[in-house]
Structure formats: structure tokens, C-alpha cells
Amino acid sequence: GGEEGEPPPPHGSRVKVRIQTPHGNWVDRIPAWITYATVDANTFGAAYDGVFWNPPESARHEFQNARPKPTPSALRIYEAHVGMSGQEPRVSTYKEFADDILPRIKASNYNAVQLMAIQEHSYYASFGYHVTNAFAVSSRSGNPEDLKYLIDKAHGMGIVVIMDLVHSHASNNSNDGLNGFDFGQKEDDNYFLSGEAGYHQQWDSRLFNYRNWEVLRYLLSNVRWWLEEYNFDGFRFDGVTSMLYHHHGINTGFSGNYEEYFGLSTNVDAVVYLMLANKLIHDLVDGGISVAEDVSGMPTLCREVGEGGVGFDYRLAMGVPDKWIQIIKHVPFEDWSMGDLVSALCNRRYSEKTISYSESHDQSIVGDQTIAFRLMGAEMYTGMSALEEASEVIERGIALHKMIRTITMAIGGEGWLNFMGNEFGHPEWIDFPREGNGWSYDKCRRRWDLADATHLRYKSLLDFDAALEKLEEDFRFLCSPHQLVSEANEAKKVIVAERGALVFVFNFHWREAYEGHKIGVGMPGKYTLALDSDADNFGGRGRVYHDAEYFTTPEEGGFNGRPCSMQIYSPPRTVLVFSRVDE
């Protein structure tokens, strides 16, 4: 803008600021508040340029659709990364995601999409977590107007859009990022803390000085910018555990003892920042969403700021995916403990909402594997044809994939999250292009062709997940306060749970079918089958009769602590869901 009355630079101008450092030398930096930054993709290791983004009215995206109202009472989140969302081995764009992937998300009955890697990051393989320009849209996938097009289209489908926001740390890249403004000046004049306190050992990145007025202004403005400029519906805050404690959770286990949370290791400045950010989100957006990525279980994290809480709506159940990996890797399938499973899935703070998931992007990254690949391994390359009899490994893997996702959703939390592709059992892992793999995009894309092929078994997993999400949409069991496990039978490998108006029966036994199996039920009446993982179209064996009606019997003194019981047929490695019919 320059002096009063001076015209702004033309739209698309490349801009940098020239600064004289305390040492007297001059350096060029991208402005801290830049809203777009680009790089010459053809030059290896080229530095980014700030871009003055101020298109004429005719080139600006005008929002057509309001935010979906009311905000869903329970979130069914589809976690997605735009760049790797296409099938072709390249970086996909916001427009391609809007036109090609959003319809898939809608068809799978998700009501929220969580976008990773939106803030500009110079290193693609950081998965978007090493942010260089906090206000800028990642230019690999398009420009600001393209992202607005995506969000507008999602809103038109009734899908809320959550942004993965990185305020826990910043890239240490001084050429392109905020770290370029650290010249060793004193802490009061710096975005970051000085010395070791300003550096994250495990992440190799810089840590904010949340006590600093200018840092608060910068980060809170950033929250507001994404909400108001782009119409995001809320945020998933990355790395909250690292923010909450001076030790960043490194080499620290949390047992639930309050001294671990409220002591000298707690970073009060960061807690105050999060309270301010959450208050801002909820003041600016009616029904605004905030989710905390916290593994520590900090009490009051998801209570309102007015109550003295930190103000998040939900926390992620980060212990649950770790539990699944531990069980699948180290415990033989026949020896899974039902009690252990129930404890892990129900271990959360009462009256604070949790988003549960069996796996996210974290579990798919190179060195790890998707649950489907962990269960079935290399047999997925040869054994997924639905035209041939399934091998033992494939049949077991497909059955358990459905059971793991359903039990995690049913008793694991008050919301649900799925990472793009895992709904159909995406094989292998994610590996971003890097020197070590010859800059290949082969593992940095999504194989939609597998899900679309009617002769492959992926389709049955996709259809089952769509039915599971639809079950939640129809019965809204995730937001129901009624959550109860009436049976966890180690000998029979059976878990019976009530959630909302539904009764879930999981049979984890590898070969036993239970005929006339008696289960406890809370509400008397007539029940019918609402979901059957063994159905033919879900890759099962079709052993359960779908039109049967089930009637409860009153139990004097109760059965498994429930006032009624009913008898059902439960095949091995299946989940059956029963719903009460209003006569």
C-alpha cells in the first residue's frame, strides 16, 4: 500500500520485505502476513516468493452456500489431504478435490471433511505440519479462490469443513518462513522463545512465545482469517500436547494423576492462548468447531472457557489407534481380550467429548501400515478378487476390518474420524516423494480404482462403511448419553453394547457361531436387524436372516445387569446391530 493515496501493488506482484538486522546487514524475507506464496516448481530447492493476492471482483470467488446449520450434533469426519487425493501420481488440486472427491465423501455419508496441509509449507513431505506461511494457502494445489470453491461446494452438500491448524510450532526454514525473522533479538521482540525452549527436539522446528502480545495477535488473527476469508467451520488444532507442557510430552507417560496436568510443567501461556483461540472461534461462528489433538488427557480441555475450561469441543482419542496396532501386531487373533478392548475404548473423560478412530493419517505414513494391510499383508495383491473364494487371511482381514471400525465408532467416543481411503481398506502406506524413493508419487495418491472395481473386495468394505455412517445418521447414536457395555465375555469372545437406541453384538470368536445366544437388553419391545457385517454385499457369508423379528423377555433380577433379554444368532467374526421398532 505504501504512503496514503498511493495505489497498492498490482494483483499477483511478487513481494518481499527488506530488513536491516541488529547486526547491520540487510536481508529479504517473505512478509509474515502474506496470504499467498509461490515457488518455481522447475527449479530444485528454489525459495518461495510472497505474492500480493488482490484479484479484481470478477476473479474473486463469491460464496453461494451458507455454512450448514445446525452444526452436526455428532461429527463423522473424513480426514483428507488434497495433494494426494487423486489417483494419478502427482499433486492434485483444490478444484479436482471439490469436483471428484467431495461427491465420494457425500456418498459415503460423512458430514464433515477435515483438510490437512492447507497452510503453506515449503517441504511437501512434512504432510503440511512444517508451516512456513501461516496465512497462505498451499500453492501446490491452487490459489485462494480455488480453495474457496472447494469449501463452498462442500457447504452446498451439507458438509462442514474443518481445517487442520498448526499453531503448535513453525518450520525452521528461514528463507521462506517465520523463522527468518529471528535474528537473535531478545524474546520480547521475537515470535519464538529463546534458546532450547524455542526449539522442538523431535520435530526440528521452532516454538512460539505465547506470552508475547504480537504472537497472540498473529495467531488469533490467523484463526479469524481462515474462518472469515474462507468460511471454514472450525479447526483441528495440531500438536496440543506439545503446547500444553514445557516437556512437550517427550518421554512422558500420563497415568491420569492430576499432578501431571496441573504443575510447573504446564505451559500456562499456551493454555491461555488456546482459551483465547477457542473463545474467538465460538464468538465468531455460531456452532464453530474446535478439536484438540491431545494424547495426555488434560482435564477440562473440552469444557467451556466460561467454566474455566480450555474451550475445545472435542479431543481426539489418540490412544485408540495405538491400541489397535499393539493388539494386531502382538496378540494372536484367537487371544484378543474382550475386557482389555472395552477398557481401551471406554477410557475417556466423562462429560468431555471425544472423537474416536481406529486409524488416521498418522498410522498410514511410511514405516507404518493401514489396518487393512496389517491384517492381510501381501495377500492383498493377489487375493482381493471377489470372483474367487477368499483365502483364510483375506476372509479374516475383511471381517475384522469391519468389526474394528464398528466397535471403535460404537463405544469409542462421541464423534468418528476416518482417513481418506481407509474406508475401503486402502492397502500399503503413504510415502511422499523424496530423495530416498526417487521422488516417486506412487505411494502419495489414492487408488480409487480399487474401490470402484465391482469384481474386487474393496467395494464391499466401502459399501459397509457407507452403511455404518448411514446408521449413525439415521439413529444419531454418537451424541446419545446412553453408552453401556453389558457383556464382555472372554470365553465366547463376545461383546454386547448399547449405544443410544441400538444394541451392538460383536462376536470376535474365530469359528464359533452362537445359536439362540441370549443377550441383555435395556428397553423391552420388538427389535429388528439394522446392520449386519456378514451380509453378502458387505463381503460376508450371508448367514443371518434379515427379516427376522426379535422379542424381548423380562428378566427377574436382570440378565447381565439389564432388565430384559432376547435371543439372537451370532456368526463368528461378525457385528450385528439391532434397533427397537416402535409398534
C-alpha positions in Angstrom: 0.0 0.0 0.0 2.8 2.5 0.9 2.0 6.1 1.6 -1.5 7.5 1.8 -3.1 7.7 -1.6 -0.5 5.5 -3.2 -2.1 2.7 -5.2 -1.5 -0.9 -3.9 0.9 -3.1 -5.9 -0.8 -4.8 -8.9 -2.5 -8.1 -8.2 -0.1 -11.0 -8.4 3.0 -8.9 -7.7 5.8 -10.8 -6.1 6.8 -9.2 -2.8 9.4 -9.4 -0.1 10.3 -7.2 2.8 13.9 -5.9 3.2 15.0 -5.8 6.8 18.2 -4.5 8.4 19.1 -7.0 11.1 20.5 -6.0 14.5 23.9 -6.9 13.1 23.6 -4.2 10.4 23.3 -6.4 7.3 20.2 -6.4 5.1 18.1 -9.4 4.3 15.0 -10.2 2.2 12.1 -12.0 3.8 8.5 -13.1 2.8 6.1 -10.9 4.8 4.9 -12.7 7.9 1.2 -12.0 7.0 1.4 -12.9 3.3 -1.7 -14.6 2.0 -0.2 -16.4 -0.9 3.3 -17.6 -1.8 4.6 -19.5 -4.8 7.7 -21.2 -5.9 9.2 -22.1 -9.3 8.4 -25.8 -9.4 11.0 -26.4 -12.1 14.0 -25.2 -10.0 15.2 -27.6 -7.4 15.3 -26.1 -3.9 14.1 -22.7 -5.1 13.0 -20.2 -2.5 9.3 -19.1 -2.3 8.1 -15.7 -3.3 5.4 -13.8 -1.5 2.5 -12.9 -3.8 0.2 -9.9 -3.3 -3.2 -11.6 -3.8 -5.8 -9.0 -4.6 -7.8 -10.2 -7.7 -10.4 -8.0 -9.3 -14.0 -8.5 -8.3 -14.7 -10.6 -11.4 -12.0 -13.1 -10.5 -12.9 -13.5 -6.8 -14.9 -16.5 -5.7 -18.3 -15.4 -4.4 -19.7 -17.8 -1.8 -23.1 -19.3 -2.9 -23.7 -21.5 0.1 -24.0 -20.7 3.8 -22.4 -22.8 6.4 -24.6 -25.9 7.1 -26.9 -25.2 10.1 -27.1 -26.5 12.7 -23.6 -27.9 13.0 -23.9 -31.7 13.2 -24.6 -33.0 16.7 -22.0 -35.7 16.2 -19.2 -35.3 13.7 -18.4 -38.1 11.2 -15.1 -36.7 9.9 -13.5 -37.6 6.7 -9.8 -36.6 7.1 -8.3 -35.7 3.7 -5.1 -34.4 2.1 -5.9 -32.6 -1.1 -2.5 -33.1 -2.7 -2.6 -36.9 -2.5 -6.3 -37.2 -3.1 -6.2 -38.1 -6.8 -5.4 -41.4 -8.4 -2.7 -40.1 -10.7 0.8 -39.9 -9.4 1.0 -36.1 -9.0 -0.2 -33.3 -6.7 -4.0 -32.9 -7.0 -5.7 -29.5 -6.9 -8.5 -27.9 -4.7 -10.8 -27.9 -7.8 -10.2 -31.6 -8.5 -10.9 -32.4 -4.9 -14.1 -30.4 -5.0 -15.3 -32.0 -8.2 -14.1 -35.6 -7.8 -13.6 -36.4 -4.1 -16.3 -34.4 -2.3 -19.0 -36.5 -4.1 -17.4 -39.7 -2.8 -17.3 -38.3 0.7 -21.0 -37.4 0.4 -21.9 -40.8 -1.0 -20.1 -42.4 2.0 -22.4 -40.4 4.4 -19.8 -38.3 6.2 -20.9 -34.9 7.4 -17.5 -33.3 7.9 -14.3 -33.1 6.0 -11.1 -32.2 7.7 -8.4 -30.8 5.4 -4.8 -31.3 6.1 -1.8 -29.3 4.8 -3.8 -26.1 3.9 -1.3 -23.6 5.3 1.7 -23.1 3.0 4.6 -25.4 3.8 7.8 -25.5 1.7 8.5 -29.2 2.3 5.7 -31.3 0.8 6.8 -34.5 2.7 6.1 -32.7 6.1 2.4 -33.6 5.4 1.7 -29.9 6.0 3.0 -29.8 9.6 6.0 -27.6 9.0 4.2 -24.4 8.1 6.2 -21.6 6.5 3.4 -19.1 5.8 0.5 -19.3 8.3 -1.9 -17.1 6.3 -1.2 -18.5 2.9 -3.0 -21.3 1.1 -0.7 -24.1 0.0 0.0 -23.1 -3.6 0.8 -26.6 -4.9 -2.9 -27.3 -5.1 -4.1 -23.9 -6.4 -4.8 -20.4 -5.3 -7.1 -18.8 -2.6 -10.1 -18.6 -4.9 -9.8 -22.4 -5.7 -9.9 -23.3 -2.0 -13.0 -21.1 -1.5 -14.6 -23.0 -4.4 -13.9 -26.3 -2.6 -15.3 -25.1 0.8 -18.4 -23.5 -0.9 -19.1 -26.8 -2.8 -18.8 -28.8 0.5 -21.3 -26.5 2.2 -23.7 -26.9 -0.7 -23.6 -30.7 0.0 -24.3 -30.1 3.7 -20.7 -31.0 4.7 -18.9 -28.9 7.3 -15.2 -28.2 6.6 -12.6 -28.3 9.4 -9.1 -27.1 8.9 -6.0 -28.8 10.4 -4.4 -25.7 12.0 -0.8 -25.8 13.1 -0.2 -23.3 15.9 2.0 -25.7 18.0 5.2 -25.0 16.1 6.6 -23.4 12.9 9.1 -24.6 10.3 12.7 -23.8 11.0 13.1 -22.7 7.3 14.5 -19.1 7.5 14.4 -18.5 3.7 10.6 -19.0 3.4 9.1 -18.9 6.8 8.6 -17.0 10.1 11.9 -18.3 11.4 13.6 -15.8 9.0 12.5 -13.1 11.4 14.6 -14.5 14.3 17.9 -12.6 14.3 18.8 -13.5 17.9 16.9 -10.4 19.2 15.5 -10.6 22.8 12.5 -12.8 23.5 10.1 -9.9 23.8 10.8 -8.9 20.2 10.6 -12.4 18.8 7.9 -14.8 17.6 9.8 -17.6 19.3 11.2 -18.5 22.6 15.0 -18.2 23.0 17.5 -21.0 23.3 16.4 -24.6 23.8 12.9 -23.5 24.9 12.3 -22.2 21.4 13.3 -25.4 19.6 11.4 -28.8 19.4 14.0 -31.5 19.5 11.8 -34.2 18.0 10.2 -32.1 15.3 13.2 -30.0 14.4 11.1 -26.9 14.4 10.5 -23.6 16.2 8.3 -23.0 19.3 6.2 -19.9 19.7 6.4 -17.4 22.6 2.7 -17.5 23.5 3.3 -14.8 26.2 4.2 -12.3 23.6 1.4 -9.8 22.6 2.5 -9.8 19.0 2.4 -13.6 18.8 -1.1 -13.7 20.2 -2.1 -11.0 17.7 -0.6 -13.0 14.9 -2.1 -16.4 15.8 -5.6 -15.1 16.8 -5.7 -13.1 13.6 -4.8 -16.3 11.8 -7.8 -18.1 13.4 -10.1 -15.4 12.4 -8.6 -15.1 8.8 -9.4 -18.8 8.0 -12.9 -18.6 9.4 -13.9 -15.3 7.8 -12.0 -15.3 4.5 -12.5 -18.9 3.6 -15.7 -19.9 5.6 -14.0 -22.8 7.4 -16.4 -24.2 10.1 -13.6 -24.8 12.6 -10.3 -26.3 13.4 -8.4 -29.4 14.5 -5.6 -28.0 16.5 -2.4 -29.9 15.8 0.1 -30.8 18.5 -1.8 -29.6 21.5 0.1 -31.9 23.9 3.3 -30.2 22.8 1.8 -26.8 23.6 0.3 -27.7 27.0 3.6 -28.8 28.6 7.1 -27.4 28.7 8.3 -31.0 28.2 6.1 -31.3 25.1 5.1 -34.8 26.2 8.5 -36.1 25.1 9.4 -39.2 27.2 6.4 -38.6 29.4 3.7 -41.1 30.2 0.3 -39.9 31.5 -1.4 -42.0 34.2 -4.3 -39.6 34.9 -2.8 -38.3 38.1 -3.8 -34.6 38.4 -0.3 -33.5 39.4 0.9 -34.5 35.9 -1.5 -31.9 34.4 -1.5 -29.0 36.9 2.1 -28.4 37.9 5.1 -26.5 37.0 5.5 -28.4 33.7 2.3 -26.9 32.4 2.8 -24.1 29.9 0.3 -21.6 31.2 1.0 -19.1 28.4 0.0 -21.8 25.8 -3.1 -22.8 27.8 -4.2 -19.1 27.9 -3.6 -18.8 24.1 -5.8 -21.9 23.5 -8.6 -20.5 25.7 -8.5 -17.2 23.7 -8.5 -19.1 20.4 -11.5 -21.2 21.4 -13.4 -18.3 22.7 -12.7 -16.4 19.4 -13.9 -19.4 17.3 -17.2 -19.7 19.2 -17.8 -16.0 19.3 -17.2 -15.6 15.5 -19.0 -18.7 14.3 -22.3 -20.0 15.7 -21.6 -23.7 16.1 -17.9 -23.3 15.3 -15.9 -26.5 15.8 -12.7 -27.0 17.7 -10.9 -30.3 18.1 -7.7 -30.9 20.2 -5.0 -33.3 19.2 -4.0 -34.2 22.7 -2.7 -37.6 23.9 -2.2 -36.5 27.6 -5.9 -36.4 28.7 -5.6 -32.9 30.2 -8.8 -32.4 32.3 -11.1 -29.6 31.4 -9.6 -29.4 27.9 -13.1 -29.9 26.4 -15.1 -27.8 28.9 -16.2 -24.2 28.1 -13.9 -21.3 28.7 -16.6 -19.8 30.9 -16.3 -22.8 33.3 -12.6 -22.4 33.4 -12.0 -25.0 30.7 -9.7 -24.7 27.7 -12.8 -24.5 25.5 -12.4 -27.3 22.9 -15.5 -29.1 21.7 -13.7 -32.5 21.2 -10.4 -34.2 21.8 -9.0 -37.0 19.6 -8.9 -40.5 21.1 -5.2 -40.8 20.3 -4.7 -43.9 22.4 -7.2 -46.0 20.5 -5.3 -46.4 17.2 -2.1 -47.2 19.1 -4.1 -49.9 21.0 -5.3 -51.4 17.7 -1.7 -51.5 16.3 -0.5 -53.1 19.6 -3.2 -55.8 19.5 -2.9 -56.7 15.8 0.9 -56.8 15.9 1.5 -58.6 19.1 -1.6 -60.6 20.1 -2.7 -63.7 18.2 -6.2 -63.2 16.8 -7.7 -66.0 18.9 -6.3 -64.5 22.1 -7.8 -60.9 22.0 -9.0 -59.9 25.4 -12.6 -58.6 25.3 -12.2 -56.8 28.7 -8.9 -55.2 27.6 -10.6 -54.0 24.4 -13.6 -52.5 26.2 -11.3 -50.7 28.7 -9.2 -49.1 26.0 -12.2 -48.0 24.0 -14.1 -46.6 27.0 -11.1 -44.9 28.7 -12.0 -41.3 28.3 -13.1 -38.3 30.5 -16.8 -38.4 31.2 -18.5 -35.1 30.1 -15.7 -34.2 27.7 -16.4 -35.2 24.1 -14.0 -37.5 22.2 -13.6 -38.2 18.5 -12.7 -41.9 18.1 -10.8 -43.5 15.2 -9.2 -46.8 14.5 -6.6 -45.2 12.3 -5.8 -41.7 10.8 -3.1 -40.3 8.5 -0.6 -41.0 11.3 -1.0 -44.7 11.1 -0.7 -44.8 7.3 2.6 -43.0 6.9 5.7 -44.8 5.7 7.2 -47.2 8.2 3.6 -47.9 9.3 0.7 -49.5 7.5 -3.0 -49.2 7.2 -5.1 -51.6 9.3 -6.2 -53.4 6.2 -2.6 -54.1 5.2 -1.6 -55.0 8.7 -4.4 -57.6 8.8 -4.0 -59.0 5.3 -0.5 -58.0 4.1 0.9 -59.1 0.7 -2.2 -61.3 0.1 -4.0 -58.0 -0.8 -2.0 -58.0 -4.0 -3.4 -61.3 -5.2 -6.4 -62.3 -3.0 -8.9 -59.4 -3.3 -10.8 -60.7 -6.3 -14.5 -61.3 -5.3 -14.7 -63.8 -8.2 -12.6 -66.3 -6.3 -13.1 -67.9 -2.9 -11.4 -65.8 -0.2 -8.3 -67.2 1.5 -8.4 -67.6 5.3 -6.2 -64.5 5.7 -8.4 -62.3 3.4 -11.7 -63.5 4.9 -10.4 -62.9 8.4 -9.0 -59.5 7.4 -12.2 -58.3 5.8 -14.3 -59.5 8.7 -12.1 -57.8 11.3 -11.7 -54.6 9.4 -15.5 -54.1 9.6 -15.6 -55.1 13.3 -12.7 -52.9 14.3 -14.2 -49.8 12.7 -17.7 -50.6 14.1 -16.7 -51.2 17.7 -14.4 -48.1 17.7 -17.3 -46.0 16.5 -19.9 -47.6 18.7 -18.1 -47.3 22.1 -15.0 -45.3 21.5 -16.3 -41.7 21.5 -18.8 -39.0 20.7 -17.6 -38.5 17.1 -15.8 -40.5 14.4 -12.9 -40.0 12.1 -11.7 -41.8 9.0 -8.6 -41.1 6.9 -9.2 -40.9 3.1 -9.1 -44.4 1.6 -9.2 -46.4 4.8 -12.9 -46.7 4.5 -12.3 -49.2 1.6 -9.3 -50.8 3.2 -6.6 -48.9 1.2 -3.5 -51.2 1.0 0.1 -50.3 1.8 1.2 -47.0 3.3 1.8 -43.3 2.4 5.2 -42.2 1.2 5.7 -38.6 0.0 8.1 -38.0 -2.9 11.6 -37.7 -1.5 15.2 -38.4 -2.5 15.0 -41.8 -0.9 12.3 -43.0 -3.2 13.4 -41.3 -6.3 10.8 -38.5 -5.9 8.0 -41.0 -6.6 4.3 -40.2 -6.2 3.3 -43.9 -6.4 2.5 -44.1 -2.6 1.3 -40.5 -2.4 -2.1 -40.9 -4.1 -5.3 -42.8 -3.6 -6.2 -45.9 -5.5 -9.9 -45.2 -6.1 -9.8 -47.7 -9.0 -9.7 -50.4 -6.3 -12.8 -49.2 -4.6 -14.7 -48.7 -7.8 -14.0 -52.2 -9.3 -17.1 -54.3 -8.8 -15.1 -57.5 -9.0 -12.8 -56.6 -6.1 -13.5 -56.9 -2.4 -12.6 -53.3 -1.6 -16.1 -52.4 -2.8 -17.7 -54.4 -0.1 -15.7 -52.6 2.6 -16.6 -49.3 1.0 -20.3 -50.2 1.0 -20.2 -51.4 4.6 -18.6 -48.2 5.8 -21.2 -46.1 3.9 -23.9 -48.2 5.7 -22.2 -47.7 9.1 -22.1 -43.9 8.6 -25.8 -44.0 7.4 -26.6 -46.0 10.6 -25.2 -43.1 12.7 -27.0 -40.5 10.6 -30.4 -42.4 11.0 -30.1 -43.2 14.7 -27.7 -40.5 15.9 -26.2 -42.8 18.5 -22.9 -40.9 18.8 -24.4 -38.0 20.5 -26.5 -40.2 22.8 -25.6 -40.1 26.5 -26.7 -43.8 26.8 -23.5 -45.8 26.4 -23.2 -49.1 28.1 -21.3 -52.4 27.7 -23.4 -55.2 29.3 -21.2 -58.1 28.4 -17.5 -58.7 27.6 -17.3 -62.5 27.5 -13.7 -63.8 27.4 -14.7 -67.5 26.8 -17.1 -66.7 24.0 -15.2 -63.7 22.7 -18.4 -61.7 22.6 -19.0 -58.0 23.5 -22.6 -56.6 23.8 -23.0 -52.9 23.9 -25.9 -50.4 24.0 -25.5 -47.1 22.3 -28.4 -44.7 22.0 -31.4 -46.8 20.9 -29.2 -49.5 19.3 -27.8 -52.8 20.6 -24.4 -54.0 19.1 -23.3 -57.6 19.3 -19.7 -58.4 18.4 -18.5 -61.9 18.1 -14.7 -62.0 17.8 -14.5 -65.8 18.0 -12.7 -67.2 15.0 -15.0 -70.1 14.4 -17.9 -70.4 17.0 -21.4 -69.4 15.9 -23.8 -68.9 18.7 -27.4 -70.1 18.1 -30.1 -68.8 20.4 -27.5 -66.6 22.1 -29.0 -64.7 25.0 -28.1 -61.0 25.4 -29.1 -58.4 27.9 -31.3 -55.5 26.6 -32.3 -52.2 28.3 -35.6 -51.4 26.6 -38.4 -54.0 26.2 -40.1 -54.5 22.9 -39.6 -55.7 19.3 -36.2 -55.4 17.6 -35.0 -55.8 14.0 -31.6 -56.0 12.4 -30.3 -52.6 11.5 -26.8 -53.6 10.2 -25.2 -56.9 9.5 -21.4 -57.1 8.7 -22.0 -60.7 7.4 -24.3 -59.6 4.6 -23.4 -60.8 1.1 -23.0 -57.3 -0.2 -20.5 -56.4 2.6 -18.3 -59.4 1.7 -19.8 -61.7 4.3 -21.3 -65.1 4.1 -24.9 -64.1 4.5 -25.6 -66.3 7.5 -28.1 -64.1 9.2 -31.8 -63.9 8.1 -32.6 -60.2 7.7 -36.3 -60.2 8.1 -36.4 -61.8 11.5 -38.1 -60.1 14.4 -36.7 -60.3 17.9 -38.9 -60.0 21.0 -37.5 -59.3 24.5 -38.3 -61.3 27.6 -38.4 -59.5 31.0 -35.7 -60.8 33.4 -36.5 -61.0 37.1 -33.3 -59.8 38.8 -31.8 -58.8 35.5 -29.6 -60.5 32.9 -26.0 -59.1 32.6 -27.4 -56.2 34.6 -30.2 -55.5 32.1 -34.0 -55.7 32.7 -34.7 -57.8 29.6 -33.1 -60.3 27.3 -33.5 -61.6 23.8 -32.1 -64.4 21.8 -30.1 -64.0 18.6 -27.9 -65.9 16.2 -24.3 -64.6 16.1 -21.9 -66.0 13.4 -18.1 -65.9 14.0 -16.3 -62.6 13.4 -19.4 -60.5 12.8 -21.1 -57.5 14.3 -24.9 -57.3 14.3 -26.7 -54.1 15.2 -30.3 -54.3 16.4 -32.8 -51.4 16.6 -36.0 -51.2 18.6 -39.2 -50.9 16.5 -41.9 -48.6 17.7 -45.1 -50.6 17.5 
